[in-house]
Amino acid sequence: MTPTPKESPVMTAMTTAPAAPTASGAALETFSYGGGWQSTAALVLAARGELPFRIFLFANVGNDSEHPATLRYITEHAAPFAAAHGIALHQLARTRRDGSTETLYGRLTKPGSRSLPIPVRMSNGAPGTRSCTADFKIRVIGRWLKAHGATAEHPATVGIGISVDEIHRANNRRCEPHERIVYPLLDLGIRRADCPRIIRSAGLPVPPKSSCWFCPFHRLTTWAEMRRSEPELFERACALEATLNARRADLGKDAVWLTRHAAPLADVVSTDDVLPLDFGDGACDSGWCFT
């Protein structure tokens, strides 16, 4: 594997289209697009004029990191739909000072790296400290917002796709100084179960659940489905887990896992329909992912 350049503390955001101009003095209003049910429903509502957002920001943690189905959906459906309705859907990436792109998978697999930015499960099943959402979502979008005029004195509005049934994920305390977080689906009383109907009403297929393909917050049913329908991707997840543990063994540290069951992924996720009980919520609590 080719070593990646040393990370710079400076981040820039790459867009797939020029930034949409705003009226002079108008507050910047954007929506964090995750590629899943809630944010795609919000895109449809914005196209109808039922939400005020005309700028949607997709922070891509890496073409090698986002689930391939999510990337296909955005390319084949969400981006064309947005363009047809005059909505700017920007795709952003974390980049270094030299202009190269850093991906989450690249950081995890970089030779010699000790970084564990994802919430791997520790020996007791609890998730470890993570920085993936902050580094590859929040700060990337924040960099774009500040480049387009957002400041602590004049913060940008950022819509997050949390629905009524997931209201516990709404948390204004995590707001950055340059942004004002809002939850428009809560204001409209929209539940996650309402989203497929909204999406289909616009002639769009319902997107898959969005997340990194190796996210430790996956339910066991998600892992099992991946093993059945995407065996090569499942094997890559198993290989990633093994790589992380080989590195930790060299450092004299305890093993970490992609599930809460403290065992290799391939052993936990069987090929039959019998799985261990899994009471996880299947999503991180930030609202920046799994929406």
Disulfide bonds with the S-S distance in Angstrom:
none
